[in-house]
Structure formats: C-alpha cells, structure tokens
C-alpha cells in the first residue's frame, strides 16, 4: 500500500516534467518563429521607408525646379551669374544630396545658332576669358536645338556644356512632353553625358515660357517656349542619399526599374546589392511610385547581411537551455513538495472561491478583463477577453498575455509597467498594440490595478483592456488627412511667397506705395498661412510618430539668444522689457537643435504676443543636477483658472486671448509638450489671469535619444 502511494506521489512530478519539456520545445520553436517575424517586420519597414523617403525627397527636388522656373518668370532676363547666385542661395549640396547638377536648357533655332555660340563664348560674367571653345554638339544642322547653357555646379559637369538634348530620342521625348504640358517630366533611364562610371541616370525637366506670352493652349505653349530648367540625377548617388540613416537598409538588396515603356533590362535605374551572391532571399517585396509622369517599380530582397542582432540570433537556443534548466528545477521542487499536495489543493480551492466572486461581477462586462498572479500568469479571463483576443479560455488560463496577444510593445514600455505595479504599487494606465489569434493587430487602453492582502502585499493584478482600434483609426485618418492637405497647400504657398518677395524686392519693377502695401499684406498673410501649415504638418508627424530626432552637440544659450533676436521687431514695437538670466557654465548638450529652437520659439513668442505693450518678459536658464531648467516669465494676460487643464491640448486658445484678437493657432504648446515628453523632460506652468504666466521646462543633461522617422519638424 505504501509502495502504491509512493508511486502515485512520484507520478505527478514526472508527468509535469514531461509536460514542461513539451512546453520548452514549444517555446523554443515559437521563439524561432518570433525572430523570423521580427526580421520580416524590419524588412517591410525598411522597404516601406525607402519608398516613402524617395517620394518625399523627389517632391523636394521638384519644388526647387519650380522655384528655378519662378526665377525666370519674375525676371526680365536671367544671366549666368544670376543662375549661379540662385543655386548657391539654396545651400545646394546640403539640402539636395543626390542631384548631380541643376541646368538651364536654351531653345536655339538654326538661324540663331551662330549668334548663340558667339554670345556664350564671349560671356565673361563668371569666367574672365569667357568660354572660347564652346560649341553645340553633336554636330549637324537641325531645325532647333535644346542646348545645355547654365550648369551648377559646373565642376564635374563640363562635358554636358553645349550638349543638344534634342539629339537624343529619350531626352527629346521628355522635352516635348514637358513643353506641351507645362508639368515636371522625367526621362527614361539614360547614360549621362558627364557620367564617369557605369551608373544609370535620369533627368527631370520643367518648361520655361517667355514672360508675357499666353500659354493656355498647346499651340501657345509651343510658341512661347523659352527653354527648360533641368535637374540631373545619378541614380546610385540618389539612392545612397535616400538610404542614409534608415535602420537595416544596408542589409537590403534594392532594384529600381522604370516600368513606363517596358524596356526590359534597359529599364533598370539602380541595382544596390549586399552580401553573398549565392544567398537565397527569404523576404521579397515590391512597391511602386509615380515620378514626374513615369512609373517606378521598387524590388526589395533581404541579403546575407540583413539579420537580427547576435543576442536575438542565439535567443532560441538560450530559451531551449533555460527551459531545460527550469524544467529540471521544477521537477526537483515538485518532487520535494509532493507530500504537501493536499495543502496546495486546499489553497487552490480557497483562491478559486475568492475568484468566483470576481467572476460573477465581471464575466459579462463588455471590456476585456483578466486576473493574474504577481508573475503575470492568468488565473481568470472573462467572455470579452475571448471575444476580443480570439483565444479560448482553455488557451488563456495559466499563460501570460505576452505569450498570446501581448508582448508587442518595446522593452521600455513593459519595464515602466512592471515598475509601476510591482515596485511603486500603483495603478498603471497606458495604450498599447496587441495581436489577435487571427494575426490582426488592434489597439487597446490598458488599466492594471494591484490587489493587496491584509499585510499590504500584492497577491493579484486585475487587468482591464478596452478595444480602441476604431477610435484610433478614425483619429489616424483625420491626422493623415490634415498631413496630406497641409502638404498639398505648402507648394502653392511657397510659390506665392517667392513671387511676393520678388515683387517687394523690385525684381519686377518698382512698386507704388499702395502696391507695396498690398503686396506686403499678401506676403504677411501668406507667411501666417505657411506657419499654420507647418504647425499642422508638425502635429500630424507627432501624432503619427513619423518625426525624426537627430541629436548633435547643441548650445542652448545660443539658440535662445537667436530666437530673441528674431523677435526683436515685435519686442521693439511693443516697447517691452526683456531680461535674460543664464547660469554660468551652461553645458553643451546632445540635442536636436531644430526641436530646441521650436521650444524657445513657442515659449518666447507666446510671452511676447500675450503680454501688453511695455510689459516684461524674463528668460532664465539654470543647470541642475540632472537637467537644465528653462523658465519663461511674463506679465501678460494670464490663463483663466478653469481653462488651465486644456492648455496643452491641440487647437486650444483661452477665451481671454481670443477676445484680444491676438494671432495664434493653438498648436504651439501641444508641439512643445510632445517634444519635451519625447526628450525625457517635463513642462508645467503657473498662471493668474491679468497678472502673468510662468512656464517651466526641463531638458535632461544626458540629451535626447536619436529617433528614426520620415521627416523632421518644421
């Protein structure tokens, strides 16, 4: 009898040991699958970002081509030195990496050919001796020529000087299309005349028409054509510029084809390869873009260099080894405690009775509710948890949420969550992304509350999740619409600004006093619209999480002083008293200077705008143990107490400010708080209506963390 009892006691630990081994093998295989999934996601993200960045960057390049055409439209004539000055003013090499050259193509008839060649040869505006060897090539008589006349930079592009684009079928086709439509037109893949390697190239052209001539019809545009502004690209250099700072992009094989004319192998623009040629890709993805009237196809494959980190690579093996060790320890513990089985059963029954009380209250709740032990293993799940996650109770109980629908956020999120509920013993509230059993991602609002015994020790956690996917989708749709609309508005607003500046500077002739006042009103109104559009774009990038943080050694004091200098006209106009109080030895910190400038611009411009004439503004910058404290004090209108809770909300402007008719869009403080929160700092304020406001902001001395994204904030 005793032998039978002994065998019975040994049977359960052995059975659990076998079961734990099965779980270890399952966890090992699941970890391998998860690593594979991570690689797939990283591959997809890198491929998608390359396509997005290509589209955004080429939009910027097309904007500079439009600006070049505007130069001709606003001037009686544009000479070679004017062209060089315009290009140099754009900070060409930094703002437009990937462009080989920006050119002006002159339209020359057969009758004008000799005079045109002579004019170029004797043009001494940039070269004291002119260009005595200039000629149009290839040689031969044609009805008209489209000649490369102005080139910047000239060095490295000398071979293109004098080239007749109409002599080449691909270039001529693009010329005619650009002439007839008035829109930017890209060529098929070509070999540049200045090419020294074996890179493919392409051109983007925009027609320039003679000032004062009608261009409403096709015939009118053909008659009025004066030439073209032209951007020259070496495809390989362009891709290298686009791939810079994209995570994992160096491990991608990228092929870009121009599929417009089905040119076969001749349609390849770029082939960017990595790793071993014998490697068989695991991931493949294609994408497409419309580039100035042509269809580009992107083909991505992973390479042997595209892999997860060493730690992730060996993670499945570590899981297997750790699982085996854990299984052996569990077996040992269970064996030693086999005689306490009855006590364990009684404890389980007691816990079950307590949990049944919870079950009656929450079983039919619409929100997903689970109860876990202090290690996160699920003891109870209601019906909503099954409905929302797609897992049955049988699959859920005894498991951790991270093994099923959870575990999709970054490590910092979960560290903060566990610190809040286990160490600080507080309620944790947050938003996160989960994955249903079907593989579909969904977003939830999470609330985890610790449950304590009579001694104050944690015994359970109650987790409540509310599915907010639809609300988030609606919010994202609104944000994406604002981003798209703002992006589309920025191009015409930029053109209006260019034309207004040119009119005010007298490029189109001297204005009368009334004309100058009217154009100035247009310019100032346009600048306010550009400010609003930039703010809307900033908010959409913040909400979508696509903005870039690029830290570098930054002098906070210099930026603060430069912002005050920008505000000097408003300060002088309002006869305000500005006082600066900076601690000695304010250190250089690693931060994104653009974001720091946005913080100071908003805080200081608000203080100036919302303070009456002859008021006072104080700027303090102090160094503390772990951070810098920025304090902006004003004697302005203040913020009504009942509205202070909304001050960092989007589009919020206090009632007392709206009555003063002070300009503003209610987005600045939302942007500032988002930047400071992302930087690990804090922002708060003190205010009393009609007495003034003090804003406090901290920035950690350790600086900002680098963040990848599509674009920076404006």
Phi, psi and omega in degrees: 000314179297323178297321180295318178297320180298316179297322180295319180295324179286334187297316183295312177302320180294318180298317179293323178299315179297317180297319180294325176298318178298319178296321179298314179297319178298314180297322178300311181293322179295323178295318176302316179296321180294317177299318178298319179296319178300317178300317180298316181295317179296320177298312181298317181296316181296316179298315181297321181291326177297316180296315181297316182293323177300313181297313182295319183292318179292329172300318179295319180295321178293326176301319181290330176293317176299319180298322178296319177296323178298328177301315179292321183294331184266359185236148175293321176207147177243115182265176185299320180289327175298317180299315180296318180296320179297314181295316181298326181292342182275359185052055195306310187293329181275316186281335187229058176295141180106339175276126177287318181195159171242126189233156167246129182256120180270138174273122185230124176279167180300321181292330183272353190304309184297314180295322180297314180299317180296317180300318180292316182300325184260014178280108184253019182295325180248327180245123183303327181264003183072210181228073189298336182264007182298140174204161176270130177223157358293157183292165178124154180269130176224158183301320176209159183234149173239098197256135173292112186251300179258134179225131172221130353287148182284320181296129181091348180238018185301327183297335182280344184297117180093357182289135178268107183296332182289349180282351182244130186301315182297316180292319181296321179301317179292321178302312183295320179294318178295320179298315187283331185261333186076009182251162176297137181226131177262151176273167167292169176303132182223168170261120181293145181293335179265008183293130179252348179244215180238031179280144169284157178223174173204162181238150169237121186247152174218126184291143173246124182254154180294137181297139175086354181262143180291145181223030184284327183250168179300314181296320180296321179294321179295321180289320186280353185302129177253329181168204182217146162264143194218129173257131182253130183235136164263117191302318181295318178296321179298314181296320179300320178294323182288325184283347184301128176071014174268122182305133174065002183296331181294344178264006182261140167267125185237127170240133177239127182241148169263107186266009187298314188250010181052057184272006180066225182298330179292350181276354184285125177270314187217141170227109187246105190246152178222161168070197185279137182291336181279353183294132177266116184297144177265332184235138179222139178210143177240151176211163183226152176218146170265116183243102175049049175090003179236153183259116176259138176248128177258128178239120183245140172222148173282159179239179179294342179272350182270098181210163178288171181296165180300321180299316180291324182301319183264005182301314179304318179295320179296320178299317181297312182295313180298321179296320179295317179297317180298318180298319179294318179297318179299316179301317181296316181295315181297321180296318183289335181255016182301326184287347180262020183303316182299317179297319179297320179296316179299319178296318180297321179296319179298315180296322180297319179298318178296319181292332179297330177295318176295319185301319180297327184279327191244355187304320184256017177293151180283337178274152177289118182233130175228156173237131182236164170282181186290349177261001176094004179281135190281124178259335182209145174216137180273180183295324180298326178298320177294315184295317185284318184275334183088356178267145176279164178299325180299323179282332187278312189298135180086351180257167172263148182300328179296340178275348184243269185265342186264198177077019185261355180268173181284168186299322183298322180301311183287328176298316179295320180298309182294324177298319182294313188272333183260316183274310181278343179056044179243168176285133177257132177232133179193173176243141182208169179253131176242177179227124179290169179300329180288350183098351181286132176279147175212158184249141184225157169258121189252139174224119180244124181243127175288148175243129187248154173272186184293341178270356182088011178269143179289135177238333179216165167234137174253118180251128178239124179241134176245124180289114181244024184302311183297319178299318180294320179298318178296317181294319178295320179300318178296317181296316180295324177296316178299318179298314181296313181297318180295319179298317180292328180286333189293323182298307178296326178295322177297317179297317178301317179299317179301309183297318180298317178299319180294320178295316181294328180276358176085013181297333181255017181111158182291135179267151172287171181299314179295316179299317180299320180294316181296315181295323179296321176298317177301314183297313182294319177297320178296320179297322177295321178295319178298319177299317179295316180298316179297320178296318178296318178296318179300314181297318181294322179292325177294312183294324180276351179072026184256004183277151186266144168240119182238086183292147173205161178305122190229133177267104184298319183296317179299318180295316179301316180295320181293326177292319176299324178294321177298325183274001186303318179301316179294322181296315180293320181298322182267002178053049184268156178258114181252128180235131179248133177227100182249134171298150173288143176074033173298121188283158169285127179243159180276108183209165176277112185299329179295318181289321177299318179298319179299319179300309181293320181301315182289313183295316183284320180294325175298317180298320180289314183296317189262021174242131182296168178306144178066020177279185186231138176230132179241132175245117176251137170230118185233146177264128175246187186302312186239359184206172170259137177252120177255130181230126178241115184248134175226164178251042188271206187286339181075176182240127179304138185302321182289348182247002185294332181293340183263002194297332180263013179276155177295138174065014181273131172225130184296152182301319183294332179284318180300327179290338181276351181061038176271137182295150177164160180238359176074020182248341188302310184290330174297316179295315181300313181297320179297318179296312183294318177300317181292337182271357181085015178258190179223154174221137177206177184207163171230136184207147174223127186302134179069008176239333177134177184221144173236121175258136176243138176217138177244146175232127182296140179296335180287350174091186181269153175269141179294140179224128177281154178184182182281317184209158174276173176278148182270000000 
